[in-house]
């Protein structure tokens, strides 16, 4: 077990203590007002933690406080770990970014694309080209989520029991087989649509490596990086450290909601959002990214592969807004491109919150967020456990951290 600790004075690290106080105070007010149960925020420069704050409760009913070693369901912050796993197989020569998906998952041979209609009257046509591994990494594969309620293909996902990505009782292979039977929303490579793609990548990892996804993660990423508190489930001795999950109510409060089942190995191993982690462990993962694929003398990824992951991969330098499906064409997507399972700042002047060019990262549905700012040698993570409705945690966090950087 690791425990994140502050190891450098913020002034020495080029951070303004008064601004960091405003950062803490802003989110502490959310806790005091009953809008968040509790949180952890950590800011590091040059790999040294210059600011670490815990506040509030990880379990409101039990009165248990947030502590540096609290465990969190990180949901979509799993996706960058999945991207690294895919790149490890590329590095091994077992996979290519331009491999057609059906080379590894034959169910995806001859994909079809939505051509009109709805429900039982949906019409499809052959896809204009093959679905590639890189399309899955960039969410340009034409896949979707059932909970969007924006497109007839979304409704087909719900009809197949896929509103929340996986039907009860199905494992990863069975679920990905269901995805393969549904039409794509758009031709591969033509539109950015955040989707179940990372679950498909999880199954690719299993097939190519010959290992279950959790075993591959443990042996090739989590173990080498010393991420001893990260996995698809928690051990009995870790249970007291797990933060409870809450949902934001319409009135602006919070209430307990069912969380990702993590007490015992799950049948469905989600490369999209299945991991539990700690601040210490995710700090080590971010540090590996910041250092170009290496940490503490352990070389995980070739620097060139890591650079591909953290560079905008959308065609012609497009942004999430300009290349996105209608559900994503909103102001918050301006100035952001997309790499392999991370957003990338391409135009700081157009982003929703102050940013620096080349900053990359991602968020999780329970209010978690991280980013790496290479130009300022900065890594940031924010951990809480609330499914938000009206809270705008990420842009507020970005603005407040931006104000704290002085050197």
FIMAR-575163 format. One line per field, with one value per residue (C-alpha): residue in three letters; residue number from 1; x, y, z. Coordinates in Angstrom, 1 decimal, decimal comma, padded with zeros to 4 digits. Each point is the difference from the previous one (the first is absolute). Layout:
BEGIN
res = Ala | ...
n = NUM | ...
X = X | ...
Y = Y | ...
Z = Z | ...
This chain:
BEGIN
res = Unk | Unk | Unk | Unk | Unk | Unk | Unk | Unk | Unk | Unk | Unk | Unk | Unk | Unk | Unk | Unk | Unk | Unk | Unk | Unk | Unk | Unk | Unk | Unk | Unk | Unk | Unk | Unk | Unk | Unk | Unk | Unk | Unk | Unk | Unk | Unk | Unk | Unk | Unk | Unk | Unk | Unk | Unk | Unk | Unk | Unk | Unk | Unk | Unk | Unk | Unk | Unk | Unk | Unk | Unk | Unk | Unk | Unk | Unk | Unk | Unk | Unk | Unk | Unk | Unk | Unk | Unk | Unk | Unk | Unk | Unk | Unk | Unk | Unk | Unk | Unk | Unk | Unk | Unk | Unk | Unk | Unk | Unk | Unk | Unk | Unk | Unk | Unk | Unk | Unk | Unk | Unk | Unk | Unk | Unk | Unk | Unk | Unk | Unk | Unk | Unk | Unk | Unk | Unk | Unk | Unk | Unk | Unk | Unk | Unk | Unk | Unk | Unk | Unk | Unk | Unk | Unk | Unk | Unk | Unk | Unk | Unk | Unk | Unk | Unk | Unk | Unk | Unk | Unk | Unk | Unk | Unk | Unk | Unk | Unk | Unk | Unk | Unk | Unk | Unk | Unk | Unk | Unk | Unk | Unk | Unk | Unk | Unk | Unk | Unk | Unk | Unk | Unk | Unk | Unk | Unk | Unk | Unk | Unk | Unk | Unk | Unk | Unk | Unk | Unk | Unk | Unk | Unk | Unk | Unk | Unk | Unk | Unk | Unk | Unk | Unk | Unk | Unk | Unk | Unk | Unk | Unk | Unk | Unk | Unk | Unk | Unk | Unk | Unk | Unk | Unk | Unk | Unk | Unk | Unk | Unk | Unk | Unk | Unk | Unk | Unk | Unk | Unk | Unk | Unk | Unk | Unk | Unk | Unk | Unk | Unk | Unk | Unk | Unk | Unk | Unk | Unk | Unk | Unk | Unk | Unk | Unk | Unk | Unk | Unk | Unk | Unk | Unk | Unk | Unk | Unk | Unk | Unk | Unk | Unk | Unk | Unk | Unk | Unk | Unk | Unk | Unk | Unk | Unk | Unk | Unk | Unk | Unk | Unk | Unk | Unk | Unk | Unk | Unk | Unk | Unk | Unk | Unk | Unk | Unk | Unk | Unk | Unk | Unk | Unk | Unk | Unk | Unk | Unk | Unk | Unk | Unk | Unk | Unk | Unk | Unk | Unk | Unk | Unk | Unk | Unk | Unk | Unk | Unk | Unk | Unk | Unk | Unk | Unk | Unk | Unk | Unk | Unk | Unk | Unk | Unk | Unk | Unk | Unk | Unk | Unk | Unk | Unk | Unk | Unk | Unk | Unk | Unk | Unk | Unk | Unk | Unk | Unk | Unk | Unk | Unk | Unk | Unk | Unk | Unk | Unk | Unk | Unk | Unk | Unk | Unk | Unk | Unk | Unk | Unk | Unk | Unk | Unk | Unk | Unk | Unk | Unk | Unk | Unk | Unk | Unk | Unk | Unk | Unk | Unk | Unk | Unk | Unk | Unk | Unk | Unk | Unk | Unk | Unk | Unk | Unk | Unk | Unk | Unk | Unk | Unk | Unk | Unk | Unk | Unk | Unk | Unk | Unk | Unk | Unk | Unk | Unk | Unk | Unk | Unk | Unk | Unk | Unk | Unk | Unk | Unk | Unk | Unk | Unk | Unk | Unk | Unk | Unk | Unk | Unk | Unk | Unk | Unk | Unk | Unk | Unk | Unk | Unk | Unk | Unk | Unk | Unk | Unk | Unk | Unk | Unk | Unk
n = 1 | 2 | 3 | 4 | 5 | 6 | 7 | 8 | 9 | 10 | 11 | 12 | 13 | 14 | 15 | 16 | 17 | 18 | 19 | 20 | 21 | 22 | 23 | 24 | 25 | 26 | 27 | 28 | 29 | 30 | 31 | 32 | 33 | 34 | 35 | 36 | 37 | 38 | 39 | 40 | 41 | 42 | 43 | 44 | 45 | 46 | 47 | 48 | 49 | 50 | 51 | 52 | 53 | 54 | 55 | 56 | 57 | 58 | 59 | 60 | 61 | 62 | 63 | 64 | 65 | 66 | 67 | 68 | 69 | 70 | 71 | 72 | 73 | 74 | 75 | 76 | 77 | 78 | 79 | 80 | 81 | 82 | 83 | 84 | 85 | 86 | 87 | 88 | 89 | 90 | 91 | 92 | 93 | 94 | 95 | 96 | 97 | 98 | 99 | 100 | 101 | 102 | 103 | 104 | 105 | 106 | 107 | 108 | 109 | 110 | 111 | 112 | 113 | 114 | 115 | 116 | 117 | 118 | 119 | 120 | 121 | 122 | 123 | 124 | 125 | 126 | 127 | 128 | 129 | 130 | 131 | 132 | 133 | 134 | 135 | 136 | 137 | 138 | 139 | 140 | 141 | 142 | 143 | 144 | 145 | 146 | 147 | 148 | 149 | 150 | 151 | 152 | 153 | 154 | 155 | 156 | 157 | 158 | 159 | 160 | 161 | 162 | 163 | 164 | 165 | 166 | 167 | 168 | 169 | 170 | 171 | 172 | 173 | 174 | 175 | 176 | 177 | 178 | 179 | 180 | 181 | 182 | 183 | 184 | 185 | 186 | 187 | 188 | 189 | 190 | 191 | 192 | 193 | 194 | 195 | 196 | 197 | 198 | 199 | 200 | 201 | 202 | 203 | 204 | 205 | 206 | 207 | 208 | 209 | 210 | 211 | 212 | 213 | 214 | 215 | 216 | 217 | 218 | 219 | 220 | 221 | 222 | 223 | 224 | 225 | 226 | 227 | 228 | 229 | 230 | 231 | 232 | 233 | 234 | 235 | 236 | 237 | 238 | 239 | 240 | 241 | 242 | 243 | 244 | 245 | 246 | 247 | 248 | 249 | 250 | 251 | 252 | 253 | 254 | 255 | 256 | 257 | 258 | 259 | 260 | 261 | 262 | 263 | 264 | 265 | 266 | 267 | 268 | 269 | 270 | 271 | 272 | 273 | 274 | 275 | 276 | 277 | 278 | 279 | 280 | 281 | 282 | 283 | 284 | 285 | 286 | 287 | 288 | 289 | 290 | 291 | 292 | 293 | 294 | 295 | 296 | 297 | 298 | 299 | 300 | 301 | 302 | 303 | 304 | 305 | 306 | 307 | 308 | 309 | 310 | 311 | 312 | 313 | 314 | 315 | 316 | 317 | 318 | 319 | 320 | 321 | 322 | 323 | 324 | 325 | 326 | 327 | 328 | 329 | 330 | 331 | 332 | 333 | 334 | 335 | 336 | 337 | 338 | 339 | 340 | 341 | 342 | 343 | 344 | 345 | 346 | 347 | 348 | 349 | 350 | 351 | 352 | 353 | 354 | 355 | 356 | 357 | 358 | 359 | 360 | 361 | 362 | 363 | 364 | 365 | 366 | 367 | 368 | 369 | 370 | 371 | 372 | 373 | 374 | 375 | 376 | 377 | 378 | 379 | 380 | 381 | 382 | 383 | 384 | 385 | 386 | 387 | 388 | 389 | 390 | 391 | 392 | 393 | 394 | 395 | 396 | 397 | 398 | 399 | 400 | 401 | 402 | 403 | 404 | 405 | 406 | 407
X = 000,0 | 001,3 | -001,1 | 000,4 | 001,9 | 000,9 | 003,8 | 000,8 | -001,1 | -002,4 | 002,1 | 003,1 | -002,1 | -001,2 | -003,5 | -001,8 | -001,2 | -002,8 | -001,4 | 000,3 | -002,0 | -002,7 | 000,0 | -000,5 | -002,6 | -002,1 | -000,5 | -000,2 | -003,0 | -001,6 | 000,5 | -001,3 | -003,1 | -000,7 | 000,8 | 003,1 | 000,7 | 003,7 | 003,0 | 003,7 | 002,0 | 003,7 | 002,3 | 003,6 | 002,8 | 003,0 | -001,4 | 000,0 | -003,4 | -000,2 | -003,6 | -002,2 | -003,3 | -002,7 | -003,3 | -003,3 | -001,2 | 000,5 | -003,0 | -002,6 | -002,2 | 003,0 | 001,7 | 003,3 | 002,3 | 001,7 | 003,7 | 003,0 | -000,4 | -003,7 | -001,0 | -002,2 | -001,9 | 001,7 | -002,3 | 001,2 | 003,4 | 000,4 | 000,1 | 003,6 | 001,2 | -001,7 | 001,7 | 003,4 | -000,8 | -000,8 | 003,2 | 002,0 | -001,3 | 000,9 | 003,5 | 000,2 | -000,7 | -003,3 | -002,3 | -000,1 | -001,9 | -001,2 | -001,1 | -003,6 | -001,9 | -001,4 | 003,6 | -000,3 | -003,8 | -001,6 | -003,5 | 000,8 | 000,6 | -002,1 | -001,3 | -003,2 | -000,9 | -003,3 | -001,7 | -003,4 | -003,2 | -000,5 | -000,9 | -000,9 | 000,2 | 003,7 | 001,7 | 003,8 | 002,7 | 003,5 | 002,6 | 002,1 | 003,2 | 001,2 | -000,1 | 003,6 | 001,7 | 000,8 | -003,7 | -000,7 | 002,8 | -001,3 | -003,8 | -000,5 | -001,1 | -003,7 | -001,0 | -002,1 | -001,7 | -003,6 | -000,6 | 000,5 | -003,6 | 001,1 | 000,1 | -002,0 | 003,1 | 000,1 | -003,5 | 001,2 | 002,6 | -002,7 | -002,2 | 002,9 | 000,3 | 003,0 | -001,2 | 002,8 | 002,5 | -000,4 | -003,0 | -000,2 | 001,9 | 002,0 | 003,8 | 002,2 | 000,0 | -003,7 | -000,7 | 002,4 | -001,7 | -003,3 | 001,7 | 001,1 | -003,5 | -001,2 | 000,5 | 002,6 | -001,3 | 002,4 | 002,8 | 003,2 | 002,3 | -002,5 | -001,4 | 001,0 | -002,6 | 000,9 | -001,0 | 000,5 | 003,2 | 002,2 | -001,9 | 000,6 | 003,7 | 000,0 | -001,2 | 002,7 | 002,6 | -001,3 | 000,0 | 003,4 | 001,8 | -001,7 | -000,7 | -003,1 | 000,0 | 000,6 | 003,0 | 001,5 | -000,5 | 001,6 | 003,0 | 000,9 | -001,2 | -001,1 | 002,7 | 003,0 | -001,3 | -000,6 | -003,7 | -000,9 | -003,4 | -001,3 | -002,1 | -003,5 | -000,9 | 001,1 | 001,3 | -002,0 | 002,7 | -000,6 | -003,7 | 000,1 | 002,0 | -002,5 | -001,9 | -003,8 | -001,6 | -002,6 | -002,2 | -000,8 | -003,7 | -002,2 | 000,0 | 003,8 | 000,6 | 001,4 | -001,4 | 001,6 | -000,2 | 001,1 | 003,6 | 002,1 | 000,1 | 003,6 | -000,3 | 001,3 | 001,3 | -002,8 | -001,1 | 000,2 | 003,5 | -000,5 | 002,9 | -002,4 | -000,6 | 000,7 | 002,9 | 000,3 | 003,1 | 001,6 | 001,6 | 003,4 | -000,5 | -001,4 | 002,7 | 002,5 | -001,9 | 000,0 | 003,7 | 000,7 | -001,9 | 001,7 | 003,4 | -000,6 | -000,7 | 002,5 | -000,2 | 002,7 | 002,2 | -002,7 | -000,6 | -003,6 | -000,6 | 002,3 | -000,1 | -001,2 | -003,0 | -000,8 | 000,2 | -002,5 | -002,4 | 000,1 | -000,1 | -003,2 | -000,9 | -003,2 | 000,3 | 001,3 | 000,5 | -003,8 | -001,5 | -002,5 | -002,6 | 000,6 | 000,5 | -002,5 | -003,4 | -002,9 | 000,0 | 003,6 | -000,4 | 000,0 | 002,3 | 001,8 | 001,5 | 001,7 | 003,7 | 000,4 | 001,2 | 000,3 | 002,9 | -000,3 | -002,6 | 001,0 | -001,1 | 002,7 | 000,0 | 000,6 | -001,2 | 000,2 | -001,8 | -003,2 | -000,2 | -002,8 | 002,6 | 003,5 | 002,4 | 003,5 | 000,8 | 000,6 | -001,6 | -001,7 | -002,2 | -003,5 | -002,8 | -002,2 | -003,8 | 000,2 | 001,7 | 003,6 | 002,5 | 003,7 | 002,2 | 003,7 | 001,3 | 003,4 | 000,8 | -000,1 | 001,1 | -003,3 | -002,3 | -003,3 | -002,6 | -003,4 | -001,8 | -003,6 | -002,9 | -003,1 | -001,8 | -000,7 | -003,0 | 000,7 | 003,4 | 002,8 | 003,0 | 002,5 | 000,0 | 000,0 | 002,9 | 001,9 | -000,5 | 001,0 | 003,1 | 001,0 | -000,2 | 002,4 | 002,9 | 002,5 | 003,2
Y = 000,0 | 003,5 | 003,2 | 003,3 | 002,7 | 003,6 | 000,2 | 003,5 | 003,5 | 001,6 | 003,2 | -002,0 | -001,8 | 003,2 | 000,0 | 002,8 | -001,2 | 002,6 | -001,2 | -003,6 | 001,1 | 001,3 | -003,3 | -001,9 | 002,4 | -000,2 | -003,7 | 000,0 | 002,2 | -002,6 | -002,5 | 002,3 | 000,7 | -003,7 | 000,0 | -002,3 | -002,6 | 000,7 | 000,3 | -000,4 | 002,4 | -000,4 | 002,3 | -001,1 | 001,7 | -001,8 | -003,2 | 001,5 | 000,5 | 003,7 | 000,0 | -002,7 | 000,6 | -002,3 | 001,3 | -001,5 | -003,6 | -003,1 | -001,5 | 002,4 | -002,5 | -001,5 | 003,3 | -001,2 | 002,8 | 000,3 | -001,0 | -000,1 | -003,8 | 000,0 | -002,2 | 001,4 | -001,4 | 001,9 | -001,0 | 001,5 | 000,8 | -003,7 | 000,8 | 001,4 | -003,1 | -002,1 | 002,2 | -000,7 | -003,7 | 000,1 | 001,9 | -002,7 | -002,6 | 002,3 | 000,4 | -003,8 | -000,4 | -001,9 | 002,8 | 002,9 | 003,2 | -000,6 | -003,6 | -000,6 | -000,9 | -003,2 | -001,3 | -000,5 | 000,0 | -001,8 | 001,1 | 003,5 | -001,2 | 001,9 | 002,7 | 001,8 | 003,6 | 001,7 | 001,3 | 001,1 | -000,9 | -001,0 | -002,9 | -003,1 | 002,1 | 001,0 | -000,3 | -000,7 | 000,0 | -001,5 | 002,2 | 002,1 | -001,6 | -002,3 | 000,7 | 000,5 | -000,3 | 003,8 | 000,8 | -001,7 | 001,9 | 003,3 | -000,7 | 000,4 | -003,6 | 000,8 | -001,7 | 001,8 | -000,2 | -001,0 | 002,8 | 002,9 | -000,1 | 002,1 | -002,5 | -003,1 | -002,1 | 001,1 | -001,5 | -003,3 | -000,2 | 000,4 | -002,6 | -002,4 | 000,6 | 002,3 | 003,3 | -000,2 | -001,8 | -003,5 | -002,3 | -001,6 | -003,3 | 000,4 | -000,1 | 002,1 | -002,4 | -000,4 | 003,7 | 000,9 | -002,6 | 002,0 | 003,2 | -001,7 | -000,9 | 003,6 | 002,6 | 002,7 | 003,5 | 001,4 | -001,3 | -000,8 | 003,0 | 002,6 | 001,2 | 000,3 | -001,7 | -001,0 | -003,6 | -003,6 | -000,2 | -000,5 | -003,1 | -001,4 | 000,9 | -002,0 | -003,0 | 000,5 | 000,1 | -003,3 | -001,7 | 001,2 | -000,5 | -003,3 | 001,4 | 001,3 | 003,8 | 000,3 | -002,4 | 002,0 | 003,3 | -001,4 | -001,6 | 002,7 | 003,3 | 000,0 | -002,3 | 001,7 | 003,5 | -001,1 | 000,7 | -002,5 | 001,5 | 000,0 | -002,7 | -001,1 | -001,0 | 000,6 | -002,5 | -000,5 | 001,9 | 003,1 | 000,2 | 002,6 | 002,3 | 000,1 | 003,2 | -000,4 | 001,2 | 002,8 | 001,7 | 003,6 | 000,6 | 002,5 | 002,2 | 000,2 | -002,5 | -003,5 | -003,4 | -003,5 | -001,8 | -003,5 | -000,1 | -002,2 | -003,4 | -000,3 | -002,4 | -003,1 | -000,5 | 001,2 | -002,2 | 003,0 | 001,5 | 003,5 | 001,7 | 002,9 | 000,7 | -002,9 | 000,9 | 001,0 | 002,0 | 002,3 | 003,4 | -001,5 | -002,5 | 002,4 | 002,5 | -002,7 | -000,7 | 003,8 | 000,2 | -002,8 | 002,0 | 003,2 | -001,6 | -001,4 | -003,6 | -000,6 | 000,1 | -000,7 | -001,7 | -002,2 | 000,6 | -000,9 | 001,7 | 001,3 | 003,8 | 000,2 | -002,2 | 002,1 | 003,1 | -001,4 | -000,7 | 003,6 | 001,8 | 001,0 | -002,9 | 001,5 | 000,5 | 003,3 | 001,3 | 000,0 | 000,6 | -002,0 | 002,5 | 000,3 | -003,8 | -001,2 | -001,5 | 002,4 | -001,1 | 001,4 | 003,3 | 002,3 | 002,9 | -002,2 | -001,9 | 003,0 | 000,1 | -003,7 | -002,7 | -003,7 | -002,4 | -003,6 | 000,1 | 003,4 | 003,5 | 002,4 | 003,8 | 001,3 | 003,6 | 001,3 | 003,2 | -002,0 | -002,4 | 000,3 | 000,6 | 001,4 | -002,6 | -000,4 | -001,4 | -003,7 | -000,7 | -003,4 | -002,0 | -001,3 | -000,3 | -002,6 | 000,0 | 000,1 | 003,4 | -001,1 | 001,8 | 000,1 | 001,8 | 000,4 | 003,3 | -000,6 | 003,7 | 000,6 | -003,4 | -000,2 | -002,9 | 000,4 | -002,4 | 000,5 | -002,9 | 000,0 | -002,4 | 001,9 | -000,6 | 003,7 | 001,6 | 003,7 | 000,1 | 001,3 | -001,5 | -000,3 | 003,6 | 001,5 | -002,2 | 001,0 | 003,7 | -000,2 | -002,0 | 002,3 | 003,0 | -001,7 | -000,6 | 002,8 | -001,3
Z = 000,0 | -000,9 | 001,5 | -001,8 | 001,9 | -000,7 | -000,4 | -001,1 | 001,1 | -002,6 | -000,2 | -000,9 | -002,7 | -001,5 | 001,4 | 001,8 | 003,5 | 000,1 | -003,3 | 001,2 | 003,1 | -002,3 | -001,8 | 003,2 | 001,3 | -003,2 | 000,3 | 003,8 | -000,4 | -002,2 | 002,8 | 002,7 | -002,2 | -000,4 | -003,7 | 000,3 | 002,7 | 000,0 | -002,4 | -000,4 | -002,2 | -000,8 | -002,1 | -000,9 | -001,9 | -001,3 | 001,6 | 003,6 | 001,7 | 000,9 | 001,1 | 001,5 | 001,7 | 001,3 | 001,3 | 000,9 | 000,2 | -002,1 | 001,7 | 001,2 | 001,9 | 001,8 | 000,6 | -001,6 | -001,2 | -003,3 | 000,5 | -002,3 | -000,3 | -000,8 | -002,9 | -002,8 | -003,0 | -002,7 | -002,8 | -003,3 | 001,3 | -000,7 | -003,7 | -000,1 | 001,7 | -002,7 | -002,6 | 001,5 | 000,0 | -003,7 | -000,7 | 001,9 | -002,4 | -002,9 | 001,5 | 000,3 | -003,7 | 000,6 | -001,1 | -002,4 | 000,3 | -003,5 | 000,5 | -001,1 | 003,1 | -001,6 | -000,2 | 003,8 | 000,5 | -003,0 | 001,2 | -001,3 | -003,6 | -002,6 | 002,3 | -001,0 | 000,6 | 000,8 | -003,2 | 001,3 | 001,8 | 003,7 | 002,1 | -002,0 | -003,2 | 000,3 | -003,4 | -000,3 | -002,6 | -000,2 | 001,7 | -002,3 | 001,4 | 002,8 | 003,6 | 001,2 | 003,5 | -000,2 | -000,5 | 003,3 | 001,8 | -001,3 | 000,3 | -003,7 | -000,5 | -000,5 | 003,3 | 002,5 | 003,5 | 000,6 | 002,5 | -002,5 | -001,2 | -003,1 | -002,9 | -001,2 | 000,6 | 003,6 | 000,3 | -001,5 | 002,7 | 002,7 | -001,7 | 000,2 | 003,7 | -000,4 | 001,5 | 002,5 | -002,3 | 001,4 | 000,5 | 003,5 | 000,2 | -003,2 | -000,2 | -002,2 | -002,9 | 000,0 | 000,3 | -002,8 | -002,2 | 000,6 | -001,1 | -003,2 | -001,0 | 000,1 | -002,9 | 000,3 | 000,4 | -002,6 | -002,3 | 001,9 | 000,2 | -001,0 | 003,3 | 003,7 | 002,2 | 003,6 | 000,3 | 001,1 | -002,1 | 003,0 | 001,0 | -003,5 | 000,5 | 003,2 | -001,9 | -002,6 | 002,7 | 001,4 | -003,4 | -001,2 | 003,4 | 000,9 | 003,5 | 001,8 | 000,0 | 003,8 | -000,3 | -002,8 | 001,8 | 003,2 | -001,7 | -002,6 | 001,6 | 003,6 | 001,4 | -001,8 | 001,1 | 003,6 | -000,2 | 002,7 | 000,8 | -003,5 | -001,6 | -001,1 | 003,5 | 003,6 | 002,5 | 003,3 | 001,9 | -002,2 | 000,4 | 002,8 | -002,2 | -003,0 | -000,5 | -000,3 | -003,2 | -000,1 | -002,6 | -000,2 | 000,6 | -001,9 | 003,1 | 000,0 | 002,9 | -000,2 | 000,6 | 000,0 | -003,3 | -001,1 | -001,1 | -002,2 | 001,8 | 001,2 | 003,0 | -001,7 | -003,5 | -002,4 | -002,9 | -002,3 | -000,1 | -001,5 | -001,8 | -000,2 | 003,6 | 002,3 | 002,2 | 003,7 | 000,9 | 002,6 | -000,3 | 000,5 | -002,8 | -002,5 | 000,8 | -001,1 | -003,2 | -000,8 | 000,7 | -002,4 | -002,6 | 000,8 | -000,2 | -003,4 | 000,9 | 002,8 | 003,8 | 002,6 | -002,5 | -001,4 | -003,7 | -000,8 | -003,4 | -002,8 | 000,1 | -003,6 | 000,8 | 003,1 | -002,1 | -002,5 | 002,9 | 001,3 | -003,4 | -001,8 | -002,4 | -001,5 | -003,8 | -001,1 | 003,5 | 000,6 | 003,4 | 002,0 | -000,8 | -003,8 | -000,5 | 002,6 | -000,3 | 000,9 | 003,6 | 000,3 | -001,9 | 002,9 | 001,1 | 002,5 | -002,8 | -001,7 | 000,0 | 000,9 | -002,3 | 000,9 | 000,3 | 001,1 | 002,7 | 001,2 | -001,0 | -001,2 | 000,1 | -003,5 | 000,4 | 003,6 | -001,0 | -000,9 | 002,9 | 002,6 | 002,8 | -000,1 | -001,4 | -001,4 | -003,5 | 000,0 | 003,4 | -000,1 | 002,4 | 000,6 | 002,5 | 001,7 | 000,3 | 003,8 | 000,0 | -000,3 | -002,2 | -000,9 | -002,4 | -000,9 | -001,2 | -001,7 | -000,5 | 003,7 | 001,2 | 001,9 | 000,9 | 001,7 | 001,4 | 001,6 | 001,6 | 001,4 | -000,4 | -001,4 | -003,2 | -000,8 | -001,7 | 000,4 | 001,6 | -002,3 | 001,8 | -002,9 | -001,4 | 003,5 | 001,0 | -003,2 | 000,6 | 003,7 | -000,7 | -002,9 | 002,4 | 002,4 | -002,5 | 000,4 | -001,5
